[in-house]
Amino acid sequence: QPGLEANLDPKPDWEPRYPGSGRLAGKVAIVTGGDSGIGRAVAVLFAREGADIVISHLEEEEDALATAEMVEEEGARAVAIAGDI
């Protein structure tokens, strides 16, 4: 720990399975540990609900950028910030 999700086989199943309803439209969410696992799922689900996302992570830049891309695919803005907050 920390570890790179990009190296895992099989990859964790995190994908949302329902459409969003816009409950978080106009909001910004800070998701710590948003580079993988539960944090990734939360970031994408919050984006699906309309929030823009700040992804906080430690060293896993590749995973964090992948999460940011997934957030943007949901139509939200995303930024990844490395560091211990």
Backbone as JSON Lines, residues from 0, in Angstrom:
{"i":0,"aa":"Q","n":[0.84,-1.17,0.0],"ca":[0.0,0.0,0.0],"c":[0.88,1.22,0.0]}
{"i":1,"aa":"P","n":[0.68,2.23,-0.75],"ca":[-0.32,2.26,-1.81],"c":[0.07,1.37,-2.99]}
{"i":2,"aa":"G","n":[-0.89,1.05,-3.81],"ca":[-0.62,0.18,-4.95],"c":[-1.28,0.71,-6.2]}
{"i":3,"aa":"L","n":[-0.82,0.22,-7.32],"ca":[-1.36,0.65,-8.59],"c":[-2.48,-0.28,-9.05]}
{"i":4,"aa":"E","n":[-3.66,0.26,-9.2],"ca":[-4.77,-0.55,-9.71],"c":[-4.49,-0.98,-11.14]}
{"i":5,"aa":"A","n":[-3.73,-0.18,-11.88],"ca":[-3.41,-0.51,-13.26],"c":[-2.71,-1.86,-13.37]}
{"i":6,"aa":"N","n":[-2.03,-2.29,-12.31],"ca":[-1.3,-3.56,-12.33],"c":[-2.15,-4.77,-11.92]}
{"i":7,"aa":"L","n":[-3.36,-4.55,-11.44],"ca":[-4.19,-5.65,-10.95],"c":[-4.79,-6.46,-12.08]}
{"i":8,"aa":"D","n":[-4.89,-7.77,-11.86],"ca":[-5.54,-8.66,-12.81],"c":[-6.25,-9.75,-12.02]}
{"i":9,"aa":"P","n":[-7.56,-9.8,-12.01],"ca":[-8.48,-8.97,-12.77],"c":[-8.64,-7.59,-12.12]}
{"i":10,"aa":"K","n":[-9.15,-6.65,-12.9],"ca":[-9.41,-5.3,-12.43],"c":[-10.64,-5.3,-11.53]}
{"i":11,"aa":"P","n":[-10.69,-4.42,-10.52],"ca":[-11.88,-4.3,-9.68],"c":[-13.1,-3.86,-10.5]}
{"i":12,"aa":"D","n":[-14.25,-4.34,-10.13],"ca":[-15.51,-3.97,-10.77],"c":[-16.06,-2.76,-10.03]}
{"i":13,"aa":"W","n":[-16.07,-1.61,-10.65],"ca":[-16.49,-0.38,-10.0],"c":[-17.61,0.34,-10.74]}
{"i":14,"aa":"E","n":[-17.95,-0.1,-11.93],"ca":[-18.83,0.67,-12.8],"c":[-20.26,0.79,-12.25]}
{"i":15,"aa":"P","n":[-20.81,2.02,-12.3],"ca":[-22.2,2.23,-11.86],"c":[-23.16,1.51,-12.79]}
{"i":16,"aa":"R","n":[-24.28,1.13,-12.25],"ca":[-25.26,0.36,-13.03],"c":[-26.63,1.03,-13.12]}
{"i":17,"aa":"Y","n":[-26.68,2.32,-12.86],"ca":[-27.96,3.02,-12.96],"c":[-27.72,4.43,-13.48]}
{"i":18,"aa":"P","n":[-28.7,5.04,-14.11],"ca":[-28.55,6.41,-14.6],"c":[-28.61,7.4,-13.45]}
{"i":19,"aa":"G","n":[-27.92,8.51,-13.59],"ca":[-27.95,9.55,-12.57],"c":[-29.22,10.37,-12.66]}
{"i":20,"aa":"S","n":[-29.47,11.14,-11.59],"ca":[-30.67,11.97,-11.55],"c":[-30.35,13.45,-11.38]}
{"i":21,"aa":"G","n":[-29.05,13.81,-11.39],"ca":[-28.68,15.22,-11.28],"c":[-28.73,15.8,-9.88]}
{"i":22,"aa":"R","n":[-28.78,14.97,-8.86],"ca":[-28.89,15.45,-7.48],"c":[-27.74,16.35,-7.03]}
{"i":23,"aa":"L","n":[-26.57,16.19,-7.66],"ca":[-25.39,16.97,-7.25],"c":[-25.0,18.03,-8.28]}
{"i":24,"aa":"A","n":[-25.91,18.37,-9.16],"ca":[-25.62,19.38,-10.19],"c":[-25.18,20.68,-9.54]}
{"i":25,"aa":"G","n":[-24.09,21.27,-10.07],"ca":[-23.6,22.53,-9.54],"c":[-22.7,22.4,-8.32]}
{"i":26,"aa":"K","n":[-22.44,21.19,-7.88],"ca":[-21.61,20.94,-6.69],"c":[-20.23,20.47,-7.13]}
{"i":27,"aa":"V","n":[-19.26,20.56,-6.21],"ca":[-17.92,20.01,-6.41],"c":[-17.65,19.06,-5.25]}
{"i":28,"aa":"A","n":[-17.19,17.86,-5.57],"ca":[-16.87,16.86,-4.54],"c":[-15.36,16.61,-4.53]}
{"i":29,"aa":"I","n":[-14.79,16.56,-3.34],"ca":[-13.4,16.16,-3.17],"c":[-13.42,14.71,-2.74]}
{"i":30,"aa":"V","n":[-12.8,13.84,-3.55],"ca":[-12.79,12.41,-3.26],"c":[-11.35,12.0,-2.96]}
{"i":31,"aa":"T","n":[-11.08,11.7,-1.69],"ca":[-9.76,11.24,-1.32],"c":[-9.64,9.76,-1.66]}
{"i":32,"aa":"G","n":[-8.49,9.36,-2.15],"ca":[-8.32,7.98,-2.58],"c":[-9.12,7.68,-3.83]}
{"i":33,"aa":"G","n":[-9.37,8.7,-4.63],"ca":[-10.2,8.55,-5.82],"c":[-9.52,7.88,-6.99]}
{"i":34,"aa":"D","n":[-8.31,7.4,-6.79],"ca":[-7.58,6.78,-7.9],"c":[-7.99,5.34,-8.15]}
{"i":35,"aa":"S","n":[-8.65,4.69,-7.19],"ca":[-8.99,3.28,-7.39],"c":[-10.08,2.83,-6.42]}
{"i":36,"aa":"G","n":[-10.56,1.64,-6.65],"ca":[-11.5,0.98,-5.73],"c":[-12.73,1.78,-5.42]}
{"i":37,"aa":"I","n":[-13.06,1.85,-4.13],"ca":[-14.26,2.56,-3.69],"c":[-14.18,4.03,-4.04]}
{"i":38,"aa":"G","n":[-13.0,4.64,-3.9],"ca":[-12.85,6.05,-4.26],"c":[-13.18,6.32,-5.71]}
{"i":39,"aa":"R","n":[-12.73,5.44,-6.6],"ca":[-13.05,5.59,-8.03],"c":[-14.54,5.47,-8.25]}
{"i":40,"aa":"A","n":[-15.16,4.48,-7.63],"ca":[-16.6,4.28,-7.79],"c":[-17.36,5.51,-7.31]}
{"i":41,"aa":"V","n":[-16.97,6.06,-6.17],"ca":[-17.63,7.26,-5.62],"c":[-17.45,8.44,-6.57]}
{"i":42,"aa":"A","n":[-16.23,8.64,-7.07],"ca":[-15.97,9.76,-7.98],"c":[-16.86,9.67,-9.21]}
{"i":43,"aa":"V","n":[-16.95,8.5,-9.81],"ca":[-17.75,8.33,-11.02],"c":[-19.24,8.47,-10.71]}
{"i":44,"aa":"L","n":[-19.69,7.92,-9.6],"ca":[-21.11,8.03,-9.23],"c":[-21.48,9.48,-8.93]}
{"i":45,"aa":"F","n":[-20.63,10.21,-8.21],"ca":[-20.9,11.63,-7.95],"c":[-20.95,12.41,-9.26]}
{"i":46,"aa":"A","n":[-20.04,12.09,-10.18],"ca":[-20.06,12.75,-11.49],"c":[-21.34,12.43,-12.23]}
{"i":47,"aa":"R","n":[-21.78,11.2,-12.14],"ca":[-23.03,10.79,-12.8],"c":[-24.21,11.58,-12.23]}
{"i":48,"aa":"E","n":[-24.11,11.97,-10.97],"ca":[-25.17,12.77,-10.34],"c":[-25.0,14.26,-10.6]}
{"i":49,"aa":"G","n":[-23.95,14.65,-11.35],"ca":[-23.81,16.04,-11.77],"c":[-22.69,16.83,-11.13]}
{"i":50,"aa":"A","n":[-21.96,16.27,-10.17],"ca":[-20.89,17.0,-9.49],"c":[-19.6,17.0,-10.31]}
{"i":51,"aa":"D","n":[-18.85,18.1,-10.21],"ca":[-17.48,18.12,-10.7],"c":[-16.62,17.51,-9.6]}
{"i":52,"aa":"I","n":[-15.48,16.9,-9.95],"ca":[-14.73,16.08,-9.01],"c":[-13.27,16.51,-8.89]}
{"i":53,"aa":"V","n":[-12.8,16.61,-7.64],"ca":[-11.39,16.75,-7.33],"c":[-10.94,15.39,-6.8]}
{"i":54,"aa":"I","n":[-9.97,14.79,-7.48],"ca":[-9.48,13.46,-7.11],"c":[-8.16,13.63,-6.37]}
{"i":55,"aa":"S","n":[-8.15,13.29,-5.09],"ca":[-6.93,13.34,-4.29],"c":[-6.33,11.93,-4.26]}
{"i":56,"aa":"H","n":[-5.01,11.87,-4.47],"ca":[-4.33,10.57,-4.46],"c":[-2.92,10.75,-3.97]}
{"i":57,"aa":"L","n":[-2.24,9.65,-3.65],"ca":[-0.86,9.73,-3.19],"c":[0.1,9.66,-4.37]}
{"i":58,"aa":"E","n":[0.47,8.46,-4.79],"ca":[1.49,8.3,-5.83],"c":[0.95,7.7,-7.12]}
{"i":59,"aa":"E","n":[-0.29,7.31,-7.15],"ca":[-0.84,6.54,-8.26],"c":[-1.37,7.44,-9.37]}
{"i":60,"aa":"E","n":[-0.51,8.24,-9.99],"ca":[-0.9,9.22,-11.0],"c":[-1.63,8.57,-12.18]}
{"i":61,"aa":"E","n":[-1.14,7.44,-12.66],"ca":[-1.78,6.77,-13.8],"c":[-3.22,6.38,-13.48]}
{"i":62,"aa":"D","n":[-3.44,5.83,-12.29],"ca":[-4.79,5.44,-11.89],"c":[-5.68,6.67,-11.7]}
{"i":63,"aa":"A","n":[-5.14,7.73,-11.11],"ca":[-5.91,8.95,-10.88],"c":[-6.34,9.58,-12.2]}
{"i":64,"aa":"L","n":[-5.44,9.6,-13.17],"ca":[-5.79,10.15,-14.48],"c":[-6.84,9.31,-15.19]}
{"i":65,"aa":"A","n":[-6.78,7.99,-14.98],"ca":[-7.81,7.1,-15.54],"c":[-9.16,7.42,-14.92]}
{"i":66,"aa":"T","n":[-9.19,7.65,-13.6],"ca":[-10.44,8.02,-12.94],"c":[-10.95,9.35,-13.47]}
{"i":67,"aa":"A","n":[-10.05,10.32,-13.65],"ca":[-10.45,11.63,-14.17],"c":[-11.09,11.48,-15.55]}
{"i":68,"aa":"E","n":[-10.54,10.61,-16.37],"ca":[-11.11,10.36,-17.69],"c":[-12.51,9.76,-17.58]}
{"i":69,"aa":"M","n":[-12.69,8.84,-16.64],"ca":[-14.0,8.22,-16.44],"c":[-15.02,9.26,-15.97]}
{"i":70,"aa":"V","n":[-14.58,10.16,-15.08],"ca":[-15.45,11.24,-14.6],"c":[-15.87,12.13,-15.77]}
{"i":71,"aa":"E","n":[-14.92,12.48,-16.62],"ca":[-15.22,13.33,-17.76],"c":[-16.15,12.64,-18.75]}
{"i":72,"aa":"E","n":[-16.06,11.32,-18.86],"ca":[-16.99,10.58,-19.72],"c":[-18.42,10.69,-19.21]}
{"i":73,"aa":"E","n":[-18.58,10.97,-17.91],"ca":[-19.91,11.17,-17.33],"c":[-20.41,12.6,-17.55]}
{"i":74,"aa":"G","n":[-19.57,13.45,-18.15],"ca":[-19.97,14.82,-18.44],"c":[-19.56,15.83,-17.39]}
{"i":75,"aa":"A","n":[-18.76,15.43,-16.43],"ca":[-18.32,16.33,-15.36],"c":[-16.87,16.75,-15.6]}
{"i":76,"aa":"R","n":[-16.44,17.78,-14.88],"ca":[-15.04,18.19,-14.91],"c":[-14.3,17.46,-13.81]}
{"i":77,"aa":"A","n":[-13.01,17.2,-14.04],"ca":[-12.2,16.47,-13.05],"c":[-10.79,17.03,-13.0]}
{"i":78,"aa":"V","n":[-10.22,17.03,-11.8],"ca":[-8.82,17.39,-11.62],"c":[-8.24,16.4,-10.62]}
{"i":79,"aa":"A","n":[-7.01,15.94,-10.89],"ca":[-6.33,15.01,-9.99],"c":[-5.2,15.75,-9.28]}
{"i":80,"aa":"I","n":[-5.14,15.62,-7.95],"ca":[-4.13,16.3,-7.15],"c":[-3.38,15.27,-6.33]}
{"i":81,"aa":"A","n":[-2.05,15.22,-6.51],"ca":[-1.22,14.3,-5.75],"c":[-0.83,14.93,-4.42]}
{"i":82,"aa":"G","n":[-0.86,14.12,-3.36],"ca":[-0.45,14.6,-2.05],"c":[-1.29,14.02,-0.94]}
{"i":83,"aa":"D","n":[-0.79,14.16,0.27],"ca":[-1.49,13.66,1.45],"c":[-2.25,14.81,2.08]}
{"i":84,"aa":"I","n":[-3.57,14.82,1.91],"ca":[-4.35,15.91,2.49],"c":[-5.07,15.43,3.74]}
